[in-house]
Structures are given as C-alpha cells and as structure tokens.
Amino acid sequence: MPYPTNLNVANRCEQLIREGGAIPATIAVLDGRVKVGLTQSQLERLATPREESGSATKVSRRDFAASIALGKTGGMSTPIFTECSCC
C-alpha cells in the first residue's frame, strides 16, 4: 500500500486488536534485529517511502537471514512471522 495508507491501515488494525482486548504485536526486522510489538515511530519508519526513510524493505523468507546479518530494516511477510514464532 502507498504511504500514508499503509500507516493508517497498520494503526487501525492495532486499534481493533486493542478494542478486542488483545495486545497487538506487529513484527519487523529493525537494524538487523527481529522486533515483536512496534512503537508508533517504528511503524512510521517502516511505512515511510524508502527515499525518505532510508532502507525499509519487505523481508521475505529468502531475505530473512541476510537482513539480520547485514543490519537491514523491513516489514516481514506472514511465512517469516510463522517461522519466528516457532523458535
């Protein structure tokens, strides 16, 4: 999704999760570290177009190990999320 729609959708999803009584846990790789549960500024960093924010990309199964090893930043796809949750 284009910015700022992507950020609005992420914020709305987290709001709906909170309203349902749960704690949202958006997952991403930030500077080579897997983060579970992002702050608003971290969400904004991922949502902002790359030319403005620097280096946020989509992290897929293929890119996962390299993203961590190289200190990259990006949003994670669902298959990677399930792999992380199994560890």
SERO-4910 file (N, C-alpha, C, O; in steps of 0.05 Angstrom, whole numbers):
BEGIN
 pado doro    nc1    nc2    nc3   cac1   cac2   cac3    cc1    cc2    cc3    oc1    oc2    oc3
  Met    A     17    -24      0      0      0      0     18     25      0     39     25     12
  Pro    A      9     46    -13     24     70    -13     22     85     14      3     82     29
  Tyr    A     43    101     20     43    118     43     24    141     38     24    151     16
  Pro    A      8    150     57      5    142     85    -17    121     90    -23    115    113
  Thr    A    -29    110     68    -49     90     72    -39     66     88    -53     56    105
  Asn    A    -14     58     82     -3     35     97     -1     40    127     -7     22    143
  Leu    A      7     64    134      9     71    163    -19     72    176    -23     63    198
  Asn    A    -38     84    161    -65     86    172    -77     58    176    -90     53    196
  Val    A    -73     40    157    -83     12    160    -70     -2    184    -83    -15    199
  Ala    A    -43      1    186    -29    -11    209    -40     -1    236    -45    -16    254
  Asn    A    -43     25    238    -54     37    262    -82     28    268    -89     22    291
  Arg    A    -99     26    247   -127     17    251   -127    -12    260   -143    -19    277
  Cys    A   -111    -29    247   -110    -57    255   -102    -60    284   -114    -75    299
  Glu    A    -82    -45    292    -73    -47    320    -95    -37    339    -99    -47    361
  Gln    A   -109    -16    331   -131     -5    347   -153    -26    351   -164    -30    373
  Leu    A   -161    -40    329   -182    -60    330   -173    -83    348   -190    -94    363
  Ile    A   -148    -90    347   -138   -112    365   -140   -104    394   -149   -119    411
  Arg    A   -132    -79    400   -135    -69    428   -164    -68    437   -170    -76    460
  Glu    A   -182    -59    419   -210    -58    426   -221    -86    431   -240    -89    446
  Gly    A   -209   -106    419   -218   -134    424   -206   -146    449   -212   -169    455
  Gly    A   -189   -130    463   -178   -139    488   -151   -153    486   -142   -164    506
  Ala    A   -139   -152    463   -113   -165    459    -91   -143    456    -97   -120    454
  Ile    A    -67   -152    456    -44   -134    452    -33   -139    424    -24   -161    418
  Pro    A    -32   -118    408    -21   -122    381      9   -126    382     23   -115    399
  Ala    A     19   -142    363     47   -148    362     57   -148    333     63   -169    322
  Thr    A     58   -124    322     68   -121    294     98   -130    295    112   -122    313
  Ile    A    106   -145    275    133   -156    274    148   -145    250    137   -142    228
  Ala    A    174   -138    255    191   -128    234    220   -134    241    226   -142    263
  Val    A    237   -130    221    266   -131    226    275   -102    226    272    -88    206
  Leu    A    286    -93    248    296    -65    250    326    -65    256    334    -75    277
  Asp    A    341    -55    238    370    -54    241    382    -82    247    400    -84    264
  Gly    A    371   -102    234    381   -129    237    371   -144    261    380   -166    267
  Arg    A    352   -133    275    340   -146    299    311   -151    295    297   -133    285
  Val    A    301   -175    301    272   -181    300    259   -167    323    266   -171    346
  Lys    A    238   -151    317    223   -136    337    194   -145    337    182   -146    315
  Val    A    184   -152    360    156   -160    363    142   -139    379    149   -135    403
  Gly    A    123   -125    367    109   -103    381    125    -77    375    146    -73    387
  Leu    A    115    -61    357    129    -37    348    117    -12    361     93    -11    366
  Thr    A    134      8    365    126     34    374    114     49    350    118     40    327
  Gln    A    101     71    356     90     87    334    112     97    315    109     97    291
  Ser    A    134    105    327    156    115    310    168     93    293    177     98    270
  Gln    A    169     68    303    179     46    287    159     39    265    168     33    242
  Leu    A    133     40    270    113     36    249    116     57    227    115     51    203
  Glu    A    120     82    236    124    104    216    149    100    200    149    106    176
  Arg    A    170     91    212    195     86    198    191     65    176    201     68    153
  Leu    A    176     44    182    170     23    162    152     33    139    155     26    116
  Ala    A    133     50    147    113     59    128    123     81    109    112     83     86
  Thr    A    142     96    117    152    118    101    167    108     76    182     89     78
  Pro    A    162    121     53    175    112     29    206    111     32    217    127     47
  Arg    A    218     91     20    247     87     23    264    111     17    284    116     31
  Glu    A    257    127     -3    273    150     -9    273    171     13    291    188     15
  Glu    A    252    170     30    251    188     53    263    176     79    275    191     94
  Ser    A    258    150     83    266    138    108    293    124    107    305    118    128
  Gly    A    303    118     83    328    105     82    327     77     70    332     73     47
  Ser    A    319     57     87    324     30     78    302      9     83    307    -14     79
  Ala    A    279     17     91    258     -3     97    249    -18     72    243     -5     51
  Thr    A    249    -45     73    241    -61     51    222    -83     61    217    -85     86
  Lys    A    212   -100     44    197   -124     52    217   -146     56    233   -152     38
  Val    A    216   -159     79    234   -181     85    218   -207     80    199   -213     94
  Ser    A    228   -223     61    215   -249     55    232   -271     66    254   -266     77
  Arg    A    223   -296     63    239   -319     72    267   -318     60    286   -325     73
  Arg    A    269   -311     34    294   -311     20    313   -290     33    337   -295     34
  Asp    A    303   -267     42    319   -245     52    324   -245     82    340   -230     92
  Phe    A    310   -263     96    310   -261    125    337   -262    138    345   -244    153
  Ala    A    353   -283    132    379   -286    144    398   -263    137    412   -252    153
  Ala    A    397   -255    111    415   -233    102    407   -207    115    424   -191    121
  Ser    A    381   -202    118    371   -177    131    382   -175    159    390   -153    168
  Ile    A    382   -197    174    393   -196    201    423   -193    201    434   -176    215
  Ala    A    436   -208    184    466   -207    183    476   -180    174    497   -171    184
  Leu    A    462   -167    156    471   -141    145    459   -117    159    464    -94    151
  Gly    A    443   -122    181    431   -100    196    410    -84    181    408    -60    185
  Lys    A    395    -98    164    374    -84    148    349    -79    164    346    -89    186
  Thr    A    331    -64    152    305    -58    164    283    -64    144    285    -57    120
  Gly    A    262    -77    153    239    -83    135    216    -96    149    219   -108    171
  Gly    A    193    -95    136    170   -108    145    172   -138    138    184   -145    118
  Met    A    159   -155    154    162   -184    150    136   -195    137    114   -186    143
  Ser    A    140   -215    120    117   -228    108    107   -249    127    120   -257    146
  Thr    A     83   -259    122     70   -278    140     86   -304    144     88   -313    166
  Pro    A     97   -316    122    113   -341    127    136   -337    146    142   -355    162
  Ile    A    149   -314    144    172   -309    162    162   -306    191    175   -315    210
  Phe    A    139   -292    194    127   -289    221    122   -317    233    129   -321    257
  Thr    A    111   -336    218    106   -362    230    131   -377    236    132   -391    256
  Glu    A    152   -373    221    178   -386    227    190   -374    253    201   -389    269
  Cys    A    187   -348    256    198   -335    281    183   -344    305    194   -348    326
  Ser    A    157   -348    302    140   -355    325    145   -384    334    138   -392    357
  Cys    A    157   -400    317    163   -428    324    189   -431    339    194   -452    351
  Cys    A    205   -411    340    232   -413    352    232   -407    381    252   -408    395
***
